[in-house]
Amino acid sequence: MMSVGNTTQVPAAGGGGLIGWVIGLAIIIAGMVVAGFILDAGQVWVVPETQSYVATAGTADAPTEWVSLATEAGKSAEAAGTVVATSSWPNDTVLPSSMLEADRPAEAIMSWSRTIGVWFAAIMTLWIMSFLIGDNPFYKTAEAIIVGASAAYWMVYSFYTGIVDKLLVNLSPGLVREWTTPGLADDYAWQWIYIIPLILSIMLICRLLPSGGWIARWPLAFIIGATAGFRLLAHLESDFLLQIKGTITTLWSVNAADEFQFWPSVAAIVILLSVLACLVYFFFSMEHKGMVGKAARGGILVLMVTFGAAFGLTVMGRITLLTERFDFLFKDWLHLL
């Protein structure tokens, strides 16, 4: 920044960095196109099929049931003329990416939608990995797309599993049967008790009103309280009772033939001593000296091993995600494996 008299001049931002990114992107795209033509990268071949289901006329003893037309029951119903409804949809069988062109069935075709999806996933993967060389526009773009797509997916998924699959299916089963689930059983009846969650849902939407936001506090308090209760029971079972159950075990392990098992017995003794050492470390009514101090130091060692194992498990989980991405790039995209 330079100041001349009373005028402050800011130097213009150079466009060298942006030009470099554009040139790099052009090179990457050109390399991808070449790989697509030479290696058939990302191509997904499928065998088109059609799934057909028929609904037979129901009776008091045998309600309406949807069966596949490819089964004997479906063929018999079609031959007997008892079919009251038919539902069909395309269902492609994806061929393995490693299958050679000479081994593909004659009716196999390349699925453009799946191929574009593989290419898009590969590009997003490479753009996310570009963060290794620093923050850049490719990473920011991929991050925004992935976060937005994930939010939209979970919104639609939550709407279907929460509103349609649990609320509407109990309030209006006929609507759900005609709209999303034609195979819904005829004996699925309307249940008035689900009017209560419907009212709570409407009250929760009142949070968007300018002056009626206070109405949403009631269902929100119910949701938080119920969730806290369920989670408390789950954590009490998994983090407390099961831990105690795993500690209270026999130290003399035998098999079904009443034969002594050495290593299971050693494992039970180690678990018992480790738990006792950790309890001594957190026992502050006595000064940690002498045998108590040695046991407390043993508890520290057990805690360090536990935290290290938990951290190692986390790292291995991240490495597993990385290997899955490399497997996708070299197998599903480049067809090198």
QUIFENZI-V977907 format. One record per helix or strand of 3 or more residues. SS is the DSSP state (A for helix, B for strand). FROM is the first residue (numbers start at 1). TO is the last residue. If there is no record, write none. Layout:
BEGIN
ss=SS from=FROM to=TO
ss=SS from=FROM to=TO
END
This chain:
BEGIN
ss=B from=2 to=4
ss=B from=7 to=9
ss=A from=16 to=38
ss=B from=45 to=47
ss=B from=50 to=56
ss=B from=66 to=68
ss=A from=72 to=80
ss=B from=83 to=90
ss=A from=101 to=103
ss=B from=108 to=110
ss=A from=112 to=133
ss=A from=137 to=171
ss=A from=173 to=179
ss=A from=192 to=208
ss=A from=213 to=247
ss=A from=262 to=281
ss=A from=290 to=333
END
